[in-house]
Amino acid sequence: MIVDDEEMGTISLKNLFRLSTDYHLLTYTDPKDALEAGKQREVDLVISDYMMPSMDGLTFLRAFKDLQPHAIRLLLPGDSDKDSAVRAINEVGLFQFIEKPWDNDFVRTVVRNGLEKRALLRTVEEKIRELASANSDLKSIQTALLKAFM
């Protein structure tokens, strides 16, 4: 998901990824619309501009984290917003910030790394569910064995 109030920002990033990846992209120029979409569909990674008139990127990412805590979050601060970007690392669990103007190769690398991290987290979540299920099965067997011998 790409969120930038300037349509040129969303178009630039969308074209960058369209040309070099097979990612399914969602783009929004209004962070409120992006939050509504986040209620409806799972997103692996979200990129947000920092300076937006209706809601700054930090506020948006904080709200998005509440909706989808496992989504990887990236922030696009301008030069004057670096302090906010550093604050965002702690406040919203920011994966990384990408300074404007961005380097296309750097953006592709950061997004690829973020998506790889999300895939690993998804694998860990699945293994935890499998272990919980196996543990439940073992407890059921243990209970059945105890009942059989009583």
N, CA, C and O atoms as a GROMACS GRO file, in nm:
protein
  600
    1MET      N    1   0.085  -0.117   0.000
    1MET     CA    2   0.000   0.000   0.000
    1MET      C    3   0.090   0.124   0.000
    1MET      O    4   0.187   0.132   0.075
    2ILE      N    5   0.055   0.218  -0.085
    2ILE     CA    6   0.128   0.345  -0.094
    2ILE      C    7   0.030   0.457  -0.062
    2ILE      O    8  -0.078   0.465  -0.121
    3VAL      N    9   0.069   0.544   0.033
    3VAL     CA   10  -0.018   0.655   0.073
    3VAL      C   11   0.063   0.784   0.062
    3VAL      O   12   0.163   0.803   0.132
    4ASP      N   13   0.017   0.872  -0.025
    4ASP     CA   14   0.083   1.002  -0.044
    4ASP      C   15  -0.023   1.097  -0.096
    4ASP      O   16  -0.091   1.068  -0.195
    5ASP      N   17  -0.037   1.212  -0.032
    5ASP     CA   18  -0.139   1.308  -0.075
    5ASP      C   19  -0.109   1.366  -0.212
    5ASP      O   20  -0.199   1.416  -0.279
    6GLU      N   21   0.016   1.359  -0.255
    6GLU     CA   22   0.053   1.406  -0.388
    6GLU      C   23   0.044   1.287  -0.484
    6GLU      O   24   0.119   1.190  -0.471
    7GLU      N   25  -0.047   1.296  -0.578
    7GLU     CA   26  -0.068   1.185  -0.670
    7GLU      C   27   0.059   1.148  -0.746
    7GLU      O   28   0.079   1.031  -0.781
    8MET      N   29   0.145   1.246  -0.770
    8MET     CA   30   0.270   1.218  -0.840
    8MET      C   31   0.357   1.121  -0.759
    8MET      O   32   0.428   1.038  -0.817
    9GLY      N   33   0.353   1.131  -0.627
    9GLY     CA   34   0.428   1.038  -0.543
    9GLY      C   35   0.378   0.896  -0.555
    9GLY      O   36   0.457   0.802  -0.567
   10THR      N   37   0.246   0.879  -0.552
   10THR     CA   38   0.191   0.744  -0.564
   10THR      C   39   0.215   0.688  -0.703
   10THR      O   40   0.244   0.570  -0.719
   11ILE      N   41   0.203   0.773  -0.805
   11ILE     CA   42   0.226   0.727  -0.943
   11ILE      C   43   0.371   0.686  -0.961
   11ILE      O   44   0.399   0.583  -1.022
   12SER      N   45   0.464   0.765  -0.910
   12SER     CA   46   0.607   0.734  -0.925
   12SER      C   47   0.640   0.599  -0.863
   12SER      O   48   0.706   0.515  -0.925
   13LEU      N   49   0.595   0.578  -0.739
   13LEU     CA   50   0.624   0.450  -0.673
   13LEU      C   51   0.552   0.335  -0.740
   13LEU      O   52   0.608   0.226  -0.755
   14LYS      N   53   0.428   0.358  -0.779
   14LYS     CA   54   0.352   0.252  -0.846
   14LYS      C   55   0.422   0.210  -0.975
   14LYS      O   56   0.434   0.091  -1.002
   15ASN      N   57   0.467   0.307  -1.054
   15ASN     CA   58   0.537   0.275  -1.178
   15ASN      C   59   0.669   0.204  -1.151
   15ASN      O   60   0.707   0.112  -1.224
   16LEU      N   61   0.739   0.246  -1.048
   16LEU     CA   62   0.866   0.181  -1.012
   16LEU      C   63   0.844   0.032  -0.986
   16LEU      O   64   0.919  -0.052  -1.036
   17PHE      N   65   0.741   0.000  -0.909
   17PHE     CA   66   0.717  -0.140  -0.875
   17PHE      C   67   0.651  -0.217  -0.989
   17PHE      O   68   0.676  -0.336  -1.005
   18ARG      N   69   0.569  -0.151  -1.067
   18ARG     CA   70   0.505  -0.218  -1.181
   18ARG      C   71   0.608  -0.264  -1.282
   18ARG      O   72   0.593  -0.371  -1.343
   19LEU      N   73   0.711  -0.184  -1.301
   19LEU     CA   74   0.813  -0.217  -1.401
   19LEU      C   75   0.906  -0.328  -1.356
   19LEU      O   76   0.963  -0.398  -1.439
   20SER      N   77   0.923  -0.345  -1.225
   20SER     CA   78   1.027  -0.438  -1.179
   20SER      C   79   0.976  -0.549  -1.088
   20SER      O   80   1.056  -0.633  -1.044
   21THR      N   81   0.847  -0.552  -1.057
   21THR     CA   82   0.796  -0.655  -0.966
   21THR      C   83   0.657  -0.700  -1.010
   21THR      O   84   0.599  -0.646  -1.104
   22ASP      N   85   0.606  -0.800  -0.940
   22ASP     CA   86   0.468  -0.842  -0.962
   22ASP      C   87   0.382  -0.813  -0.839
   22ASP      O   88   0.282  -0.880  -0.816
   23TYR      N   89   0.422  -0.715  -0.760
   23TYR     CA   90   0.348  -0.679  -0.639
   23TYR      C   91   0.208  -0.630  -0.675
   23TYR      O   92   0.188  -0.563  -0.776
   24HIS      N   93   0.113  -0.664  -0.591
   24HIS     CA   94  -0.022  -0.608  -0.603
   24HIS      C   95  -0.022  -0.479  -0.523
   24HIS      O   96  -0.002  -0.480  -0.402
   25LEU      N   97  -0.044  -0.367  -0.590
   25LEU     CA   98  -0.031  -0.236  -0.526
   25LEU      C   99  -0.167  -0.169  -0.505
   25LEU      O  100  -0.255  -0.173  -0.591
   26LEU      N  101  -0.180  -0.109  -0.388
   26LEU     CA  102  -0.295  -0.024  -0.357
   26LEU      C  103  -0.239   0.115  -0.334
   26LEU      O  104  -0.143   0.132  -0.259
   27THR      N  105  -0.297   0.216  -0.398
   27THR     CA  106  -0.249   0.353  -0.380
   27THR      C  107  -0.362   0.442  -0.333
   27THR      O  108  -0.477   0.429  -0.377
   28TYR      N  109  -0.327   0.533  -0.243
   28TYR     CA  110  -0.426   0.626  -0.187
   28TYR      C  111  -0.363   0.763  -0.172
   28TYR      O  112  -0.246   0.776  -0.136
   29THR      N  113  -0.443   0.866  -0.200
   29THR     CA  114  -0.398   1.003  -0.178
   29THR      C  115  -0.457   1.059  -0.050
   29THR      O  116  -0.420   1.169  -0.007
   30ASP      N  117  -0.546   0.986   0.012
   30ASP     CA  118  -0.606   1.028   0.139
   30ASP      C  119  -0.583   0.917   0.242
   30ASP      O  120  -0.629   0.805   0.224
   31PRO      N  121  -0.511   0.948   0.350
   31PRO     CA  122  -0.483   0.845   0.450
   31PRO      C  123  -0.608   0.786   0.514
   31PRO      O  124  -0.608   0.671   0.558
   32LYS      N  125  -0.715   0.864   0.521
   32LYS     CA  126  -0.840   0.811   0.579
   32LYS      C  127  -0.896   0.700   0.491
   32LYS      O  128  -0.947   0.600   0.541
   33ASP      N  129  -0.888   0.718   0.358
   33ASP     CA  130  -0.932   0.612   0.267
   33ASP      C  131  -0.844   0.488   0.281
   33ASP      O  132  -0.892   0.375   0.274
   34ALA      N  133  -0.715   0.510   0.300
   34ALA     CA  134  -0.622   0.398   0.317
   34ALA      C  135  -0.654   0.319   0.445
   34ALA      O  136  -0.648   0.196   0.446
   35LEU      N  137  -0.689   0.391   0.552
   35LEU     CA  138  -0.727   0.323   0.676
   35LEU      C  139  -0.854   0.242   0.657
   35LEU      O  140  -0.864   0.130   0.707
   36GLU      N  141  -0.949   0.296   0.584
   36GLU     CA  142  -1.073   0.221   0.556
   36GLU      C  143  -1.040   0.093   0.478
   36GLU      O  144  -1.094  -0.014   0.507
   37ALA      N  145  -0.952   0.105   0.381
   37ALA     CA  146  -0.911  -0.012   0.303
   37ALA      C  147  -0.840  -0.113   0.393
   37ALA      O  148  -0.855  -0.234   0.375
   38GLY      N  149  -0.761  -0.063   0.488
   38GLY     CA  150  -0.690  -0.150   0.581
   38GLY      C  151  -0.783  -0.230   0.670
   38GLY      O  152  -0.744  -0.333   0.725
   39LYS      N  153  -0.905  -0.184   0.685
   39LYS     CA  154  -1.004  -0.259   0.762
   39LYS      C  155  -1.061  -0.375   0.680
   39LYS      O  156  -1.112  -0.472   0.736
   40GLN      N  157  -1.052  -0.364   0.548
   40GLN     CA  158  -1.113  -0.461   0.459
   40GLN      C  159  -1.018  -0.568   0.405
   40GLN      O  160  -1.059  -0.682   0.382
   41ARG      N  161  -0.891  -0.530   0.386
   41ARG     CA  162  -0.797  -0.624   0.326
   41ARG      C  163  -0.662  -0.621   0.395
   41ARG      O  164  -0.616  -0.516   0.442
   42GLU      N  165  -0.601  -0.738   0.399
   42GLU     CA  166  -0.470  -0.749   0.463
   42GLU      C  167  -0.362  -0.690   0.372
   42GLU      O  168  -0.363  -0.708   0.251
   43VAL      N  169  -0.270  -0.619   0.434
   43VAL     CA  170  -0.160  -0.554   0.363
   43VAL      C  171  -0.030  -0.602   0.426
   43VAL      O  172  -0.016  -0.604   0.548
   44ASP      N  173   0.064  -0.641   0.342
   44ASP     CA  174   0.193  -0.687   0.394
   44ASP      C  175   0.285  -0.571   0.428
   44ASP      O  176   0.362  -0.579   0.523
   45LEU      N  177   0.278  -0.463   0.349
   45LEU     CA  178   0.371  -0.351   0.366
   45LEU      C  179   0.300  -0.222   0.327
   45LEU      O  180   0.226  -0.218   0.229
   46VAL      N  181   0.323  -0.118   0.405
   46VAL     CA  182   0.263   0.012   0.375
   46VAL      C  183   0.372   0.119   0.375
   46VAL      O  184   0.455   0.126   0.465
   47ILE      N  185   0.368   0.202   0.271
   47ILE     CA  186   0.460   0.315   0.257
   47ILE      C  187   0.376   0.442   0.270
   47ILE      O  188   0.277   0.459   0.199
   48SER      N  189   0.415   0.530   0.361
   48SER     CA  190   0.340   0.653   0.380
   48SER      C  191   0.429   0.776   0.371
   48SER      O  192   0.540   0.779   0.424
   49ASP      N  193   0.377   0.876   0.303
   49ASP     CA  194   0.440   1.008   0.305
   49ASP      C  195   0.426   1.062   0.447
   49ASP      O  196   0.336   1.021   0.520
   50TYR      N  197   0.515   1.153   0.485
   50TYR     CA  198   0.503   1.212   0.618
   50TYR      C  199   0.409   1.332   0.619
   50TYR      O  200   0.315   1.338   0.698
   51MET      N  201   0.435   1.428   0.530
   51MET     CA  202   0.357   1.552   0.530
   51MET      C  203   0.233   1.538   0.442
   51MET      O  204   0.243   1.542   0.319
   52MET      N  205   0.118   1.522   0.506
   52MET     CA  206  -0.010   1.516   0.434
   52MET      C  207  -0.106   1.608   0.509
   52MET      O  208  -0.101   1.615   0.632
   53PRO      N  209  -0.194   1.677   0.438
   53PRO     CA  210  -0.278   1.777   0.504
   53PRO      C  211  -0.383   1.720   0.600
   53PRO      O  212  -0.409   1.779   0.705
   54SER      N  213  -0.443   1.608   0.567
   54SER     CA  214  -0.552   1.558   0.652
   54SER      C  215  -0.502   1.478   0.772
   54SER      O  216  -0.571   1.468   0.874
   55MET      N  217  -0.380   1.422   0.761
   55MET     CA  218  -0.325   1.340   0.868
   55MET      C  219  -0.177   1.319   0.836
   55MET      O  220  -0.143   1.281   0.724
   56ASP      N  221  -0.089   1.344   0.932
   56ASP     CA  222   0.053   1.322   0.902
   56ASP      C  223   0.082   1.172   0.899
   56ASP      O  224   0.006   1.090   0.951
   57GLY      N  225   0.193   1.137   0.836
   57GLY     CA  226   0.228   0.997   0.817
   57GLY      C  227   0.248   0.920   0.946
   57GLY      O  228   0.217   0.801   0.952
   58LEU      N  229   0.298   0.987   1.048
   58LEU     CA  230   0.318   0.921   1.177
   58LEU      C  231   0.184   0.881   1.239
   58LEU      O  232   0.169   0.770   1.290
   59THR      N  233   0.088   0.972   1.234
   59THR     CA  234  -0.047   0.943   1.285
   59THR      C  235  -0.111   0.831   1.204
   59THR      O  236  -0.173   0.741   1.260
   60PHE      N  237  -0.095   0.838   1.073
   60PHE     CA  238  -0.151   0.734   0.986
   60PHE      C  239  -0.091   0.598   1.020
   60PHE      O  240  -0.164   0.500   1.038
   61LEU      N  241   0.042   0.591   1.027
   61LEU     CA  242   0.107   0.462   1.054
   61LEU      C  243   0.072   0.407   1.191
   61LEU      O  244   0.061   0.286   1.209
   62ARG      N  245   0.054   0.496   1.289
   62ARG     CA  246   0.012   0.452   1.422
   62ARG      C  247  -0.126   0.387   1.414
   62ARG      O  248  -0.150   0.281   1.472
   63ALA      N  249  -0.217   0.452   1.341
   63ALA     CA  250  -0.353   0.397   1.326
   63ALA      C  251  -0.350   0.268   1.244
   63ALA      O  252  -0.423   0.173   1.274
   64PHE      N  253  -0.265   0.263   1.143
   64PHE     CA  254  -0.256   0.143   1.061
   64PHE      C  255  -0.198   0.027   1.142
   64PHE      O  256  -0.238  -0.088   1.125
   65LYS      N  257  -0.104   0.057   1.228
   65LYS     CA  258  -0.046  -0.046   1.315
   65LYS      C  259  -0.154  -0.106   1.406
   65LYS      O  260  -0.153  -0.226   1.431
   66ASP      N  261  -0.246  -0.024   1.453
   66ASP     CA  262  -0.356  -0.075   1.535
   66ASP      C  263  -0.444  -0.171   1.455
   66ASP      O  264  -0.493  -0.271   1.508
   67LEU      N  265  -0.464  -0.140   1.325
   67LEU     CA  266  -0.546  -0.226   1.240
   67LEU      C  267  -0.472  -0.354   1.200
   67LEU      O  268  -0.528  -0.464   1.203
   68GLN      N  269  -0.346  -0.337   1.162
   68GLN     CA  270  -0.267  -0.449   1.112
   68GLN      C  271  -0.127  -0.445   1.173
   68GLN      O  272  -0.033  -0.395   1.111
   69PRO      N  273  -0.115  -0.496   1.293
   69PRO     CA  274   0.012  -0.484   1.366
   69PRO      C  275   0.131  -0.553   1.298
   69PRO      O  276   0.246  -0.518   1.326
   70HIS      N  277   0.105  -0.649   1.211
   70HIS     CA  278   0.216  -0.722   1.149
   70HIS      C  279   0.259  -0.664   1.014
   70HIS      O  280   0.358  -0.708   0.956
   71ALA      N  281   0.186  -0.566   0.964
   71ALA     CA  282   0.225  -0.504   0.836
   71ALA      C  283   0.356  -0.428   0.855
   71ALA      O  284   0.377  -0.363   0.957
   72ILE      N  285   0.442  -0.437   0.759
   72ILE     CA  286   0.570  -0.365   0.761
   72ILE      C  287   0.539  -0.219   0.727
   72ILE      O  288   0.464  -0.191   0.633
   73ARG      N  289   0.599  -0.127   0.804
   73ARG     CA  290   0.569   0.015   0.788
   73ARG      C  291   0.693   0.093   0.746
   73ARG      O  292   0.799   0.083   0.808
   74LEU      N  293   0.677   0.173   0.638
   74LEU     CA  294   0.784   0.259   0.587
   74LEU      C  295   0.733   0.402   0.582
   74LEU      O  296   0.614   0.425   0.556
   75LEU      N  297   0.821   0.497   0.605
   75LEU     CA  298   0.784   0.639   0.605
   75LEU      C  299   0.872   0.715   0.507
   75LEU      O  300   0.992   0.689   0.497
   76LEU      N  301   0.810   0.808   0.434
   76LEU     CA  302   0.880   0.894   0.338
   76LEU      C  303   0.887   1.036   0.392
   76LEU      O  304   0.801   1.118   0.360
   77PRO      N  305   0.988   1.066   0.472
   77PRO     CA  306   0.998   1.204   0.522
   77PRO      C  307   1.075   1.292   0.425
   77PRO      O  308   1.159   1.244   0.348
   78GLY      N  309   1.046   1.422   0.429
   78GLY     CA  310   1.128   1.517   0.357
   78GLY      C  311   1.251   1.548   0.441
   78GLY      O  312   1.265   1.496   0.552
   79ASP      N  313   1.340   1.630   0.388
   79ASP     CA  314   1.462   1.664   0.461
   79ASP      C  315   1.434   1.721   0.599
   79ASP      O  316   1.505   1.690   0.695
   80SER      N  317   1.331   1.804   0.610
   80SER     CA  318   1.303   1.870   0.737
   80SER      C  319   1.230   1.779   0.836
   80SER      O  320   1.208   1.817   0.950
   81ASP      N  321   1.193   1.659   0.792
   81ASP     CA  322   1.114   1.570   0.876
   81ASP      C  323   1.195   1.454   0.935
   81ASP      O  324   1.138   1.360   0.989
   82LYS      N  325   1.327   1.461   0.927
   82LYS     CA  326   1.410   1.349   0.973
   82LYS      C  327   1.391   1.320   1.122
   82LYS      O  328   1.390   1.203   1.163
   83ASP      N  329   1.375   1.424   1.204
   83ASP     CA  330   1.351   1.401   1.347
   83ASP      C  331   1.224   1.321   1.368
   83ASP      O  332   1.220   1.232   1.453
   84SER      N  333   1.121   1.353   1.293
   84SER     CA  334   0.995   1.279   1.304
   84SER      C  335   1.013   1.135   1.259
   84SER      O  336   0.954   1.044   1.317
   85ALA      N  337   1.093   1.114   1.157
   85ALA     CA  338   1.117   0.978   1.109
   85ALA      C  339   1.188   0.896   1.215
   85ALA      O  340   1.155   0.779   1.236
   86VAL      N  341   1.284   0.954   1.280
   86VAL     CA  342   1.356   0.884   1.386
   86VAL      C  343   1.260   0.852   1.501
   86VAL      O  344   1.265   0.742   1.557
   87ARG      N  345   1.174   0.947   1.536
   87ARG     CA  346   1.072   0.924   1.640
   87ARG      C  347   0.979   0.810   1.600
   87ARG      O  348   0.936   0.731   1.683
   88ALA      N  349   0.948   0.803   1.470
   88ALA     CA  350   0.856   0.701   1.420
   88ALA      C  351   0.912   0.561   1.436
   88ALA      O  352   0.836   0.465   1.454
   89ILE      N  353   1.042   0.548   1.431
   89ILE     CA  354   1.103   0.416   1.447
   89ILE      C  355   1.059   0.355   1.580
   89ILE      O  356   1.027   0.236   1.586
   90ASN      N  357   1.057   0.435   1.684
   90ASN     CA  358   1.017   0.386   1.815
   90ASN      C  359   0.866   0.385   1.832
   90ASN      O  360   0.811   0.290   1.888
   91GLU      N  361   0.798   0.488   1.786
   91GLU     CA  362   0.655   0.502   1.814
   91GLU      C  363   0.566   0.405   1.736
   91GLU      O  364   0.467   0.356   1.790
   92VAL      N  365   0.600   0.379   1.611
   92VAL     CA  366   0.512   0.294   1.530
   92VAL      C  367   0.582   0.167   1.481
   92VAL      O  368   0.529   0.096   1.395
   93GLY      N  369   0.700   0.139   1.535
   93GLY     CA  370   0.771   0.020   1.491
   93GLY      C  371   0.808   0.029   1.344
   93GLY      O  372   0.792  -0.067   1.268
   94LEU      N  373   0.855   0.145   1.305
   94LEU     CA  374   0.891   0.169   1.166
   94LEU      C  375   1.002   0.075   1.122
   94LEU      O  376   1.102   0.061   1.193
   95PHE      N  377   0.986   0.011   1.009
   95PHE     CA  378   1.089  -0.076   0.954
   95PHE      C  379   1.205   0.008   0.902
   95PHE      O  380   1.322  -0.023   0.927
   96GLN      N  381   1.171   0.114   0.831
   96GLN     CA  382   1.274   0.203   0.779
   96GLN      C  383   1.208   0.329   0.724
   96GLN      O  384   1.090   0.330   0.688
   97PHE      N  385   1.288   0.437   0.718
   97PHE     CA  386   1.239   0.554   0.647
   97PHE      C  387   1.321   0.574   0.522
   97PHE      O  388   1.440   0.540   0.517
   98ILE      N  389   1.256   0.629   0.421
   98ILE     CA  390   1.318   0.649   0.291
   98ILE      C  391   1.313   0.798   0.262
   98ILE      O  392   1.205   0.855   0.245
   99GLU      N  393   1.429   0.861   0.256
   99GLU     CA  394   1.433   1.005   0.236
   99GLU      C  395   1.394   1.044   0.094
   99GLU      O  396   1.424   0.973  -0.003
  100LYS      N  397   1.327   1.157   0.085
  100LYS     CA  398   1.295   1.216  -0.045
  100LYS      C  399   1.407   1.312  -0.082
  100LYS      O  400   1.462   1.378   0.006
  101PRO      N  401   1.442   1.322  -0.205
  101PRO     CA  402   1.403   1.232  -0.315
  101PRO      C  403   1.470   1.096  -0.297
  101PRO      O  404   1.585   1.088  -0.252
  102TRP      N  405   1.400   0.991  -0.332
  102TRP     CA  406   1.450   0.857  -0.307
  102TRP      C  407   1.530   0.804  -0.425
  102TRP      O  408   1.517   0.851  -0.538
  103ASP      N  409   1.612   0.707  -0.396
  103ASP     CA  410   1.687   0.633  -0.496
  103ASP      C  411   1.607   0.506  -0.526
  103ASP      O  412   1.578   0.428  -0.435
  104ASN      N  413   1.571   0.485  -0.652
  104ASN     CA  414   1.484   0.373  -0.689
  104ASN      C  415   1.540   0.238  -0.645
  104ASN      O  416   1.466   0.153  -0.596
  105ASP      N  417   1.670   0.217  -0.664
  105ASP     CA  418   1.730   0.088  -0.623
  105ASP      C  419   1.719   0.069  -0.472
  105ASP      O  420   1.690  -0.042  -0.425
  106PHE      N  421   1.741   0.175  -0.397
  106PHE     CA  422   1.729   0.167  -0.251
  106PHE      C  423   1.586   0.133  -0.210
  106PHE      O  424   1.564   0.050  -0.123
  107VAL      N  425   1.489   0.199  -0.273
  107VAL     CA  426   1.348   0.173  -0.241
  107VAL      C  427   1.313   0.027  -0.270
  107VAL      O  428   1.250  -0.040  -0.189
  108ARG      N  429   1.354  -0.022  -0.387
  108ARG     CA  430   1.325  -0.162  -0.422
  108ARG      C  431   1.387  -0.257  -0.319
  108ARG      O  432   1.324  -0.355  -0.279
  109THR      N  433   1.510  -0.228  -0.277
  109THR     CA  434   1.579  -0.313  -0.180
  109THR      C  435   1.507  -0.310  -0.045
  109THR      O  436   1.485  -0.414   0.016
  110VAL      N  437   1.472  -0.191   0.002
  110VAL     CA  438   1.404  -0.179   0.131
  110VAL      C  439   1.269  -0.251   0.128
  110VAL      O  440   1.236  -0.323   0.222
  111VAL      N  441   1.193  -0.233   0.022
  111VAL     CA  442   1.062  -0.299   0.012
  111VAL      C  443   1.079  -0.450   0.003
  111VAL      O  444   1.007  -0.524   0.070
  112ARG      N  445   1.174  -0.496  -0.078
  112ARG     CA  446   1.198  -0.641  -0.087
  112ARG      C  447   1.235  -0.698   0.050
  112ARG      O  448   1.184  -0.803   0.090
  113ASN      N  449   1.326  -0.629   0.122
  113ASN     CA  450   1.365  -0.675   0.255
  113ASN      C  451   1.247  -0.674   0.352
  113ASN      O  452   1.232  -0.766   0.432
  114GLY      N  453   1.165  -0.571   0.344
  114GLY     CA  454   1.046  -0.564   0.430
  114GLY      C  455   0.950  -0.677   0.402
  114GLY      O  456   0.895  -0.737   0.494
  115LEU      N  457   0.928  -0.707   0.275
  115LEU     CA  458   0.838  -0.817   0.239
  115LEU      C  459   0.896  -0.953   0.279
  115LEU      O  460   0.821  -1.043   0.317
  116GLU      N  461   1.028  -0.967   0.270
  116GLU     CA  462   1.091  -1.091   0.316
  116GLU      C  463   1.072  -1.107   0.467
  116GLU      O  464   1.046  -1.216   0.516
  117LYS      N  465   1.086  -0.997   0.540
  117LYS     CA  466   1.064  -1.001   0.685
  117LYS      C  467   0.920  -1.041   0.714
  117LYS      O  468   0.895  -1.123   0.803
  118ARG      N  469   0.825  -0.984   0.641
  118ARG     CA  470   0.683  -1.018   0.662
  118ARG      C  471   0.657  -1.165   0.632
  118ARG      O  472   0.582  -1.230   0.704
  119ALA      N  473   0.720  -1.217   0.527
  119ALA     CA  474   0.703  -1.359   0.494
  119ALA      C  475   0.759  -1.448   0.604
  119ALA      O  476   0.699  -1.549   0.639
  120LEU      N  477   0.874  -1.409   0.660
  120LEU     CA  478   0.931  -1.486   0.771
  120LEU      C  479   0.840  -1.480   0.893
  120LEU      O  480   0.820  -1.581   0.961
  121LEU      N  481   0.786  -1.362   0.922
  121LEU     CA  482   0.694  -1.350   1.035
  121LEU      C  483   0.570  -1.437   1.014
  121LEU      O  484   0.520  -1.499   1.108
  122ARG      N  485   0.521  -1.441   0.891
  122ARG     CA  486   0.404  -1.523   0.861
  122ARG      C  487   0.437  -1.671   0.883
  122ARG      O  488   0.354  -1.746   0.935
  123THR      N  489   0.556  -1.714   0.845
  123THR     CA  490   0.600  -1.852   0.867
  123THR      C  491   0.609  -1.883   1.016
  123THR      O  492   0.566  -1.989   1.060
  124VAL      N  493   0.666  -1.791   1.093
  124VAL     CA  494   0.676  -1.810   1.238
  124VAL      C  495   0.536  -1.820   1.299
  124VAL      O  496   0.512  -1.906   1.384
  125GLU      N  497   0.444  -1.734   1.256
  125GLU     CA  498   0.307  -1.738   1.308
  125GLU      C  499   0.242  -1.874   1.279
  125GLU      O  500   0.175  -1.931   1.365
  126GLU      N  501   0.264  -1.926   1.158
  126GLU     CA  502   0.208  -2.055   1.120
  126GLU      C  503   0.269  -2.167   1.206
  126GLU      O  504   0.197  -2.256   1.250
  127LYS      N  505   0.398  -2.163   1.228
  127LYS     CA  506   0.464  -2.266   1.311
  127LYS      C  507   0.413  -2.260   1.455
  127LYS      O  508   0.395  -2.364   1.519
  128ILE      N  509   0.389  -2.141   1.505
  128ILE     CA  510   0.335  -2.127   1.641
  128ILE      C  511   0.196  -2.189   1.648
  128ILE      O  512   0.163  -2.258   1.745
  129ARG      N  513   0.113  -2.165   1.544
  129ARG     CA  514  -0.021  -2.226   1.542
  129ARG      C  515  -0.011  -2.379   1.536
  129ARG      O  516  -0.086  -2.449   1.603
  130GLU      N  517   0.083  -2.429   1.454
  130GLU     CA  518   0.101  -2.574   1.445
  130GLU      C  519   0.145  -2.633   1.579
  130GLU      O  520   0.096  -2.738   1.619
  131LEU      N  521   0.237  -2.565   1.647
  131LEU     CA  522   0.282  -2.613   1.778
  131LEU      C  523   0.169  -2.610   1.881
  131LEU      O  524   0.155  -2.702   1.961
  132ALA      N  525   0.089  -2.505   1.877
  132ALA     CA  526  -0.024  -2.496   1.970
  132ALA      C  527  -0.123  -2.609   1.945
  132ALA      O  528  -0.177  -2.668   2.038
  133SER      N  529  -0.147  -2.638   1.818
  133SER     CA  530  -0.238  -2.747   1.783
  133SER      C  531  -0.180  -2.882   1.827
  133SER      O  532  -0.251  -2.966   1.883
  134ALA      N  533  -0.052  -2.902   1.802
  134ALA     CA  534   0.012  -3.027   1.844
  134ALA      C  535   0.010  -3.041   1.995
  134ALA      O  536  -0.013  -3.150   2.047
  135ASN      N  537   0.032  -2.931   2.066
  135ASN     CA  538   0.028  -2.933   2.211
  135ASN      C  539  -0.112  -2.969   2.260
  135ASN      O  540  -0.127  -3.046   2.355
  136SER      N  541  -0.213  -2.914   2.196
  136SER     CA  542  -0.351  -2.945   2.232
  136SER      C  543  -0.380  -3.093   2.208
  136SER      O  544  -0.444  -3.159   2.290
  137ASP      N  545  -0.333  -3.146   2.094
  137ASP     CA  546  -0.352  -3.288   2.064
  137ASP      C  547  -0.284  -3.376   2.169
  137ASP      O  548  -0.340  -3.476   2.213
  138LEU      N  549  -0.162  -3.337   2.208
  138LEU     CA  550  -0.090  -3.415   2.310
  138LEU      C  551  -0.163  -3.413   2.444
  138LEU      O  552  -0.169  -3.514   2.513
  139LYS      N  553  -0.219  -3.298   2.479
  139LYS     CA  554  -0.294  -3.291   2.605
  139LYS      C  555  -0.417  -3.381   2.600
  139LYS      O  556  -0.452  -3.447   2.698
  140SER      N  557  -0.483  -3.383   2.484
  140SER     CA  558  -0.600  -3.470   2.468
  140SER      C  559  -0.560  -3.617   2.482
  140SER      O  560  -0.630  -3.696   2.547
  141ILE      N  561  -0.449  -3.653   2.422
  141ILE     CA  562  -0.400  -3.792   2.432
  141ILE      C  563  -0.364  -3.824   2.577
  141ILE      O  564  -0.396  -3.931   2.627
  142GLN      N  565  -0.297  -3.730   2.643
  142GLN     CA  566  -0.259  -3.750   2.783
  142GLN      C  567  -0.383  -3.770   2.870
  142GLN      O  568  -0.386  -3.859   2.955
  143THR      N  569  -0.485  -3.687   2.848
  143THR     CA  570  -0.609  -3.700   2.924
  143THR      C  571  -0.676  -3.834   2.897
  143THR      O  572  -0.724  -3.900   2.990
  144ALA      N  573  -0.679  -3.875   2.772
  144ALA     CA  574  -0.739  -4.004   2.737
  144ALA      C  575  -0.663  -4.119   2.801
  144ALA      O  576  -0.724  -4.215   2.849
  145LEU      N  577  -0.532  -4.112   2.802
  145LEU     CA  578  -0.450  -4.217   2.865
  145LEU      C  579  -0.475  -4.225   3.015
  145LEU      O  580  -0.487  -4.334   3.072
  146LEU      N  581  -0.482  -4.109   3.078
  146LEU     CA  582  -0.508  -4.106   3.222
  146LEU      C  583  -0.645  -4.165   3.254
  146LEU      O  584  -0.660  -4.240   3.351
  147LYS      N  585  -0.744  -4.131   3.173
  147LYS     CA  586  -0.879  -4.187   3.194
  147LYS      C  587  -0.879  -4.338   3.173
  147LYS      O  588  -0.951  -4.410   3.244
  148ALA      N  589  -0.802  -4.388   3.078
  148ALA     CA  590  -0.796  -4.530   3.047
  148ALA      C  591  -0.738  -4.610   3.164
  148ALA      O  592  -0.777  -4.725   3.186
  149PHE      N  593  -0.646  -4.551   3.238
  149PHE     CA  594  -0.582  -4.621   3.346
  149PHE      C  595  -0.644  -4.594   3.481
  149PHE      O  596  -0.594  -4.645   3.582
  150MET      N  597  -0.748  -4.519   3.487
  150MET     CA  598  -0.812  -4.490   3.617
  150MET      C  599  -0.931  -4.574   3.640
  150MET      O  600  -0.996  -4.562   3.744
   0.00000   0.00000   0.00000
